[in-house]
Amino acid sequence: MVQTYYPLTDHAADLKRADKWPNVGPQVDKKDVLERRAPRSLSALPALRSVFEAAPVISLIGQTPLVRLADAAKELPTSVKLYVKLEGLNPGGSVKDRAALFIVWEAMRSGALGPDKTLLDATSGNTGIAYAMLGAALGFPVRLMLPANASPERVQILRAYGAQLTLTDPSAGTEGARQLARELANAEPDRYFYADQYDNSANQLAHYTTTGPETWQQTDGQITHFVAGLGTGGTMMGVGRYLRERQPAVQLVGVQPERPRHGIEGLKHLATARVPGIYDPELVDRIIEVTTDEAKTMASRLARQEGLFVGISAGAAVVAALRVGRELTHGTVVALLPDGGFKYASAPFWGEIN
Ligand SMILES: Cc1ncc(COP(=O)(O)O)c(C=O)c1O
């Protein structure tokens, strides 16, 4: 087990405003993140070294590839470039490896996730998979509440990693699962560390520290528009703040489902959902709404025309990025694709779209 933990944040202050961001720790401070080249991989962060030694799989998190879309973007002027960041290539298969790692790291450092404690959270899947992977690698138990309609692939992956699952009423959605997790954590505080990805600032800090710098470097600072789906908002808050600090003119475009009941796993309809504590709407320049059909059609198109097998929310991000791209005469648009298509493989739509 890992014995030494280093400060990630000195206090759990409200991190909603960029000017309130504290240093992220003596060994990974904000100045470092801004001025140094982003580390080639997270293992270059000294503060994480002891964790990597205990669980080498963690060193594979981050530094995901950025690739230019060819076929899907051919309707755009040649001076408009459309790139996608393939977060499905993280070891746990999604962007959530980053957030989960920072949440766990901070909890271990502060003692909130001490020996004999179980990590507890509500998750529609990807964050749970990331916690389960980290729990397996670092040796702490993981208990998850997830709506019973989560895709069967996700449930099987969680079982493979050894997580304890409670399937909740699908009609109550992720909110229902959250409510149950909160109640359990309140009832047995000595037993559980409630990770609460929606209100946990380590979520966005992961993206501020890793995803943001990577995206900036991979585009040689040329990025003009960043497009990402909004679930907890962690990706958009962290990457958005980092990019804003580097380039105030950068446009931050959030993607959400067009209606409250939808099939884009991982995304929230913010007008009707409880707004996550870490989400600051003022940071985002624009929200683009996408239908489930549009997202699925694009996911299928990306598989068939680009050879990129990505998830449904990734399809939604590309639909939105193309909408942005069509309005431009020049620019560099980056869409973040949260996961690969494998977890949705049993969905019928893949074969139905030409
Ligand atoms: C598939 C998928 N897409 C998008 C997101 C949204 O990311 P974030 O929570 O950082 O807003 C998630 C989050 O769980 C997800 O699982």
The ligand as an SDF file (V2000), in Angstrom:
LIG
                    3D

 16 16  0  0  0  0  0  0  0  0999 V2000
  -19.4520    9.0260  -21.4350 C   0  0  0  0  0  0  0  0  0  0  0  0
  -19.2950   10.3370  -20.7520 C   0  0  0  0  0  0  0  0  0  0  0  0
  -19.3160   11.4520  -21.4620 N   0  0  0  0  0  0  0  0  0  0  0  0
  -19.1930   12.6600  -20.8870 C   0  0  0  0  0  0  0  0  0  0  0  0
  -19.0560   12.8160  -19.5430 C   0  0  0  0  0  0  0  0  0  0  0  0
  -18.9880   14.1990  -18.9410 C   0  0  0  0  0  0  0  0  0  0  0  0
  -17.7790   14.5490  -18.3560 O   0  0  0  0  0  0  0  0  0  0  0  0
  -17.7500   15.5270  -17.1090 P   0  0  0  0  0  0  0  0  0  0  0  0
  -18.3380   14.7960  -15.9540 O   0  0  0  0  0  0  0  0  0  0  0  0
  -16.3080   15.8450  -16.9040 O   0  0  0  0  0  0  0  0  0  0  0  0
  -18.5740   16.7310  -17.4370 O   0  0  0  0  0  0  0  0  0  0  0  0
  -19.0580   11.6800  -18.7630 C   0  0  0  0  0  0  0  0  0  0  0  0
  -18.9940   11.7880  -17.3230 C   0  0  0  0  0  0  0  0  0  0  0  0
  -19.2720   10.8630  -16.5890 O   0  0  0  0  0  0  0  0  0  0  0  0
  -19.1730   10.4030  -19.3760 C   0  0  0  0  0  0  0  0  0  0  0  0
  -19.1830    9.2600  -18.6490 O   0  0  0  0  0  0  0  0  0  0  0  0
  1  2  1  0
  2  3  1  0
  2 15  2  0
  3  4  2  0
  4  5  1  0
  5  6  1  0
  5 12  2  0
  6  7  1  0
  7  8  1  0
  8  9  2  0
  8 10  1  0
  8 11  1  0
 12 13  1  0
 12 15  1  0
 13 14  2  0
 15 16  1  0
M  END
$$$$
